[in-house]
Amino acid sequence: MFTYGELKAGQRILIQGASSGVGSFAVQSAKAKGAYVIGAASTTNVVYLDQLGTL
């Protein structure tokens, strides 16, 4: 994300499977860099994605 994708503050990123272990780590890492994170997951995990602060 940061090395190969060159993600920077203010950019947008879509993370598929954002409620999984790796996905939630990716969400938190991207948010720590100042990116706007859009998380995709099943409808049963919408509340969790909201708690993570995804759009």
Gaussian input, Z-matrix of N, CA and C with variables (Angstrom, degrees):
# hf/3-21g

backbone

0 1
 N
 C     1     B1
 C     2     B2     1     A1
 N     3     B3     2     A2     1     D1
 C     4     B4     3     A3     2     D2
 C     5     B5     4     A4     3     D3
 N     6     B6     5     A5     4     D4
 C     7     B7     6     A6     5     D5
 C     8     B8     7     A7     6     D6
 N     9     B9     8     A8     7     D7
 C    10    B10     9     A9     8     D8
 C    11    B11    10    A10     9     D9
 N    12    B12    11    A11    10    D10
 C    13    B13    12    A12    11    D11
 C    14    B14    13    A13    12    D12
 N    15    B15    14    A14    13    D13
 C    16    B16    15    A15    14    D14
 C    17    B17    16    A16    15    D15
 N    18    B18    17    A17    16    D16
 C    19    B19    18    A18    17    D17
 C    20    B20    19    A19    18    D18
 N    21    B21    20    A20    19    D19
 C    22    B22    21    A21    20    D20
 C    23    B23    22    A22    21    D21
 N    24    B24    23    A23    22    D22
 C    25    B25    24    A24    23    D23
 C    26    B26    25    A25    24    D24
 N    27    B27    26    A26    25    D25
 C    28    B28    27    A27    26    D26
 C    29    B29    28    A28    27    D27
 N    30    B30    29    A29    28    D28
 C    31    B31    30    A30    29    D29
 C    32    B32    31    A31    30    D30
 N    33    B33    32    A32    31    D31
 C    34    B34    33    A33    32    D32
 C    35    B35    34    A34    33    D33
 N    36    B36    35    A35    34    D34
 C    37    B37    36    A36    35    D35
 C    38    B38    37    A37    36    D36
 N    39    B39    38    A38    37    D37
 C    40    B40    39    A39    38    D38
 C    41    B41    40    A40    39    D39
 N    42    B42    41    A41    40    D40
 C    43    B43    42    A42    41    D41
 C    44    B44    43    A43    42    D42
 N    45    B45    44    A44    43    D43
 C    46    B46    45    A45    44    D44
 C    47    B47    46    A46    45    D45
 N    48    B48    47    A47    46    D46
 C    49    B49    48    A48    47    D47
 C    50    B50    49    A49    48    D48
 N    51    B51    50    A50    49    D49
 C    52    B52    51    A51    50    D50
 C    53    B53    52    A52    51    D51
 N    54    B54    53    A53    52    D52
 C    55    B55    54    A54    53    D53
 C    56    B56    55    A55    54    D54
 N    57    B57    56    A56    55    D55
 C    58    B58    57    A57    56    D56
 C    59    B59    58    A58    57    D57
 N    60    B60    59    A59    58    D58
 C    61    B61    60    A60    59    D59
 C    62    B62    61    A61    60    D60
 N    63    B63    62    A62    61    D61
 C    64    B64    63    A63    62    D62
 C    65    B65    64    A64    63    D63
 N    66    B66    65    A65    64    D64
 C    67    B67    66    A66    65    D65
 C    68    B68    67    A67    66    D66
 N    69    B69    68    A68    67    D67
 C    70    B70    69    A69    68    D68
 C    71    B71    70    A70    69    D69
 N    72    B72    71    A71    70    D70
 C    73    B73    72    A72    71    D71
 C    74    B74    73    A73    72    D72
 N    75    B75    74    A74    73    D73
 C    76    B76    75    A75    74    D74
 C    77    B77    76    A76    75    D75
 N    78    B78    77    A77    76    D76
 C    79    B79    78    A78    77    D77
 C    80    B80    79    A79    78    D78
 N    81    B81    80    A80    79    D79
 C    82    B82    81    A81    80    D80
 C    83    B83    82    A82    81    D81
 N    84    B84    83    A83    82    D82
 C    85    B85    84    A84    83    D83
 C    86    B86    85    A85    84    D84
 N    87    B87    86    A86    85    D85
 C    88    B88    87    A87    86    D86
 C    89    B89    88    A88    87    D87
 N    90    B90    89    A89    88    D88
 C    91    B91    90    A90    89    D89
 C    92    B92    91    A91    90    D90
 N    93    B93    92    A92    91    D91
 C    94    B94    93    A93    92    D92
 C    95    B95    94    A94    93    D93
 N    96    B96    95    A95    94    D94
 C    97    B97    96    A96    95    D95
 C    98    B98    97    A97    96    D96
 N    99    B99    98    A98    97    D97
 C   100   B100    99    A99    98    D98
 C   101   B101   100   A100    99    D99
 N   102   B102   101   A101   100   D100
 C   103   B103   102   A102   101   D101
 C   104   B104   103   A103   102   D102
 N   105   B105   104   A104   103   D103
 C   106   B106   105   A105   104   D104
 C   107   B107   106   A106   105   D105
 N   108   B108   107   A107   106   D106
 C   109   B109   108   A108   107   D107
 C   110   B110   109   A109   108   D108
 N   111   B111   110   A110   109   D109
 C   112   B112   111   A111   110   D110
 C   113   B113   112   A112   111   D111
 N   114   B114   113   A113   112   D112
 C   115   B115   114   A114   113   D113
 C   116   B116   115   A115   114   D114
 N   117   B117   116   A116   115   D115
 C   118   B118   117   A117   116   D116
 C   119   B119   118   A118   117   D117
 N   120   B120   119   A119   118   D118
 C   121   B121   120   A120   119   D119
 C   122   B122   121   A121   120   D120
 N   123   B123   122   A122   121   D121
 C   124   B124   123   A123   122   D122
 C   125   B125   124   A124   123   D123
 N   126   B126   125   A125   124   D124
 C   127   B127   126   A126   125   D125
 C   128   B128   127   A127   126   D126
 N   129   B129   128   A128   127   D127
 C   130   B130   129   A129   128   D128
 C   131   B131   130   A130   129   D129
 N   132   B132   131   A131   130   D130
 C   133   B133   132   A132   131   D131
 C   134   B134   133   A133   132   D132
 N   135   B135   134   A134   133   D133
 C   136   B136   135   A135   134   D134
 C   137   B137   136   A136   135   D135
 N   138   B138   137   A137   136   D136
 C   139   B139   138   A138   137   D137
 C   140   B140   139   A139   138   D138
 N   141   B141   140   A140   139   D139
 C   142   B142   141   A141   140   D140
 C   143   B143   142   A142   141   D141
 N   144   B144   143   A143   142   D142
 C   145   B145   144   A144   143   D143
 C   146   B146   145   A145   144   D144
 N   147   B147   146   A146   145   D145
 C   148   B148   147   A147   146   D146
 C   149   B149   148   A148   147   D147
 N   150   B150   149   A149   148   D148
 C   151   B151   150   A150   149   D149
 C   152   B152   151   A151   150   D150
 N   153   B153   152   A152   151   D151
 C   154   B154   153   A153   152   D152
 C   155   B155   154   A154   153   D153
 N   156   B156   155   A155   154   D154
 C   157   B157   156   A156   155   D155
 C   158   B158   157   A157   156   D156
 N   159   B159   158   A158   157   D157
 C   160   B160   159   A159   158   D158
 C   161   B161   160   A160   159   D159
 N   162   B162   161   A161   160   D160
 C   163   B163   162   A162   161   D161
 C   164   B164   163   A163   162   D162

   B1=1.4342
   B2=1.5248
   B3=1.2912
   B4=1.4549
   B5=1.5212
   B6=1.3293
   B7=1.4568
   B8=1.5166
   B9=1.3323
   B10=1.4599
   B11=1.5224
   B12=1.3076
   B13=1.4620
   B14=1.5126
   B15=1.3135
   B16=1.4591
   B17=1.5263
   B18=1.3399
   B19=1.4568
   B20=1.5198
   B21=1.3325
   B22=1.4603
   B23=1.5251
   B24=1.3046
   B25=1.4638
   B26=1.5194
   B27=1.3251
   B28=1.4541
   B29=1.5181
   B30=1.3248
   B31=1.4602
   B32=1.5213
   B33=1.3278
   B34=1.4660
   B35=1.5188
   B36=1.3364
   B37=1.4593
   B38=1.5273
   B39=1.3277
   B40=1.4610
   B41=1.5169
   B42=1.3199
   B43=1.4579
   B44=1.5200
   B45=1.3226
   B46=1.4623
   B47=1.5266
   B48=1.3126
   B49=1.4681
   B50=1.5131
   B51=1.3264
   B52=1.4611
   B53=1.5230
   B54=1.3197
   B55=1.4657
   B56=1.5255
   B57=1.3285
   B58=1.4701
   B59=1.5266
   B60=1.2952
   B61=1.4604
   B62=1.5155
   B63=1.3249
   B64=1.4641
   B65=1.5238
   B66=1.3323
   B67=1.4611
   B68=1.5166
   B69=1.3311
   B70=1.4647
   B71=1.5258
   B72=1.3281
   B73=1.4695
   B74=1.5253
   B75=1.3281
   B76=1.4634
   B77=1.5257
   B78=1.3321
   B79=1.4702
   B80=1.5207
   B81=1.3201
   B82=1.4611
   B83=1.5267
   B84=1.3235
   B85=1.4652
   B86=1.5208
   B87=1.3294
   B88=1.4641
   B89=1.5258
   B90=1.3284
   B91=1.4583
   B92=1.5259
   B93=1.3272
   B94=1.4621
   B95=1.5244
   B96=1.3337
   B97=1.4664
   B98=1.5207
   B99=1.3475
   B100=1.4579
   B101=1.5163
   B102=1.3273
   B103=1.4645
   B104=1.5255
   B105=1.3267
   B106=1.4614
   B107=1.5195
   B108=1.3196
   B109=1.4581
   B110=1.5237
   B111=1.3177
   B112=1.4548
   B113=1.5174
   B114=1.3197
   B115=1.4585
   B116=1.5116
   B117=1.3188
   B118=1.4628
   B119=1.5199
   B120=1.3316
   B121=1.4649
   B122=1.5215
   B123=1.3126
   B124=1.4631
   B125=1.5294
   B126=1.3210
   B127=1.4635
   B128=1.5251
   B129=1.3044
   B130=1.4682
   B131=1.5248
   B132=1.3213
   B133=1.4680
   B134=1.5260
   B135=1.3252
   B136=1.4617
   B137=1.5266
   B138=1.3104
   B139=1.4659
   B140=1.5272
   B141=1.3178
   B142=1.4680
   B143=1.5277
   B144=1.3351
   B145=1.4635
   B146=1.5227
   B147=1.3199
   B148=1.4580
   B149=1.5269
   B150=1.3207
   B151=1.4650
   B152=1.5267
   B153=1.3322
   B154=1.4633
   B155=1.5255
   B156=1.3315
   B157=1.4609
   B158=1.5098
   B159=1.3261
   B160=1.4641
   B161=1.5170
   B162=1.3289
   B163=1.4692
   B164=1.4939
   A1=110.67
   A2=116.06
   A3=118.95
   A4=111.99
   A5=116.91
   A6=120.37
   A7=111.45
   A8=116.93
   A9=120.43
   A10=112.20
   A11=117.02
   A12=120.80
   A13=113.32
   A14=117.04
   A15=124.11
   A16=112.29
   A17=116.63
   A18=121.87
   A19=110.05
   A20=115.27
   A21=121.20
   A22=109.83
   A23=116.13
   A24=121.62
   A25=110.12
   A26=115.64
   A27=121.35
   A28=114.60
   A29=117.75
   A30=120.50
   A31=109.79
   A32=115.18
   A33=120.95
   A34=109.52
   A35=115.35
   A36=120.41
   A37=108.93
   A38=115.67
   A39=122.13
   A40=107.79
   A41=116.42
   A42=121.07
   A43=108.02
   A44=115.75
   A45=121.24
   A46=108.16
   A47=116.90
   A48=120.34
   A49=111.18
   A50=116.57
   A51=121.64
   A52=113.98
   A53=117.87
   A54=119.53
   A55=112.93
   A56=117.27
   A57=120.06
   A58=109.60
   A59=116.82
   A60=120.64
   A61=112.67
   A62=116.30
   A63=120.89
   A64=110.16
   A65=116.21
   A66=120.57
   A67=112.54
   A68=117.24
   A69=119.58
   A70=111.18
   A71=117.07
   A72=120.16
   A73=110.05
   A74=116.77
   A75=121.14
   A76=110.75
   A77=116.66
   A78=120.84
   A79=109.97
   A80=116.94
   A81=120.90
   A82=111.68
   A83=117.40
   A84=121.08
   A85=110.92
   A86=116.46
   A87=120.36
   A88=110.90
   A89=117.25
   A90=120.34
   A91=111.07
   A92=117.17
   A93=120.76
   A94=111.21
   A95=116.78
   A96=121.54
   A97=112.08
   A98=117.04
   A99=120.70
   A100=114.29
   A101=117.21
   A102=120.94
   A103=110.12
   A104=115.65
   A105=122.11
   A106=106.94
   A107=117.49
   A108=121.58
   A109=110.84
   A110=115.50
   A111=122.97
   A112=105.89
   A113=116.30
   A114=120.68
   A115=111.45
   A116=116.66
   A117=122.55
   A118=108.83
   A119=115.26
   A120=121.17
   A121=107.92
   A122=116.72
   A123=120.68
   A124=110.14
   A125=115.47
   A126=120.29
   A127=112.65
   A128=117.80
   A129=120.11
   A130=112.24
   A131=117.65
   A132=121.34
   A133=113.29
   A134=117.65
   A135=121.27
   A136=111.62
   A137=117.58
   A138=120.97
   A139=110.17
   A140=117.30
   A141=121.29
   A142=110.85
   A143=117.25
   A144=120.10
   A145=110.69
   A146=117.05
   A147=120.69
   A148=110.27
   A149=117.01
   A150=121.09
   A151=111.43
   A152=116.45
   A153=120.06
   A154=111.79
   A155=116.20
   A156=120.02
   A157=114.46
   A158=116.89
   A159=119.06
   A160=109.88
   A161=115.43
   A162=120.77
   A163=110.42
   D1=-47.75
   D2=-175.07
   D3=-91.88
   D4=-39.27
   D5=-177.97
   D6=-79.01
   D7=-57.23
   D8=-175.58
   D9=-83.94
   D10=-36.92
   D11=-179.00
   D12=-86.30
   D13=-13.41
   D14=179.60
   D15=52.87
   D16=45.45
   D17=179.05
   D18=-66.73
   D19=131.71
   D20=-178.53
   D21=-127.69
   D22=164.20
   D23=178.63
   D24=-57.85
   D25=139.11
   D26=178.19
   D27=89.74
   D28=-13.50
   D29=178.30
   D30=-81.81
   D31=162.22
   D32=177.86
   D33=-105.12
   D34=145.77
   D35=178.25
   D36=-141.73
   D37=139.19
   D38=174.76
   D39=-102.88
   D40=125.54
   D41=177.96
   D42=-115.25
   D43=112.39
   D44=177.98
   D45=-80.98
   D46=141.05
   D47=-177.78
   D48=70.16
   D49=36.00
   D50=-173.23
   D51=-66.24
   D52=-15.63
   D53=-179.45
   D54=-91.54
   D55=-3.83
   D56=178.00
   D57=-77.68
   D58=174.35
   D59=179.45
   D60=-60.19
   D61=-50.41
   D62=179.58
   D63=-69.10
   D64=-39.62
   D65=-179.66
   D66=-62.98
   D67=-43.67
   D68=179.86
   D69=-67.75
   D70=-32.48
   D71=174.21
   D72=-64.88
   D73=-42.01
   D74=178.65
   D75=-63.86
   D76=-40.70
   D77=177.77
   D78=-60.32
   D79=-50.30
   D80=-177.52
   D81=-64.49
   D82=-38.13
   D83=179.25
   D84=-66.43
   D85=-43.62
   D86=-179.77
   D87=-66.56
   D88=-40.46
   D89=177.94
   D90=-65.25
   D91=-35.82
   D92=178.22
   D93=-64.33
   D94=-28.55
   D95=177.08
   D96=-81.43
   D97=-8.82
   D98=179.10
   D99=93.05
   D100=16.98
   D101=179.32
   D102=-84.63
   D103=155.43
   D104=171.88
   D105=-87.51
   D106=119.58
   D107=-172.82
   D108=-106.42
   D109=127.28
   D110=172.41
   D111=-107.32
   D112=119.70
   D113=-177.50
   D114=-105.74
   D115=136.23
   D116=177.07
   D117=-115.41
   D118=130.45
   D119=178.31
   D120=-161.75
   D121=178.97
   D122=179.61
   D123=-69.45
   D124=161.07
   D125=-177.85
   D126=-63.32
   D127=-23.86
   D128=179.16
   D129=-72.04
   D130=-14.64
   D131=-177.51
   D132=-108.72
   D133=13.36
   D134=-177.71
   D135=-61.77
   D136=-41.22
   D137=-179.65
   D138=-62.90
   D139=-41.93
   D140=178.71
   D141=-62.52
   D142=-42.49
   D143=178.74
   D144=-64.29
   D145=-36.60
   D146=176.80
   D147=-63.81
   D148=-40.17
   D149=178.23
   D150=-65.30
   D151=-31.94
   D152=177.39
   D153=-74.22
   D154=-17.82
   D155=178.28
   D156=91.44
   D157=23.28
   D158=177.33
   D159=-79.55
   D160=160.77
   D161=177.60
   D162=-86.29

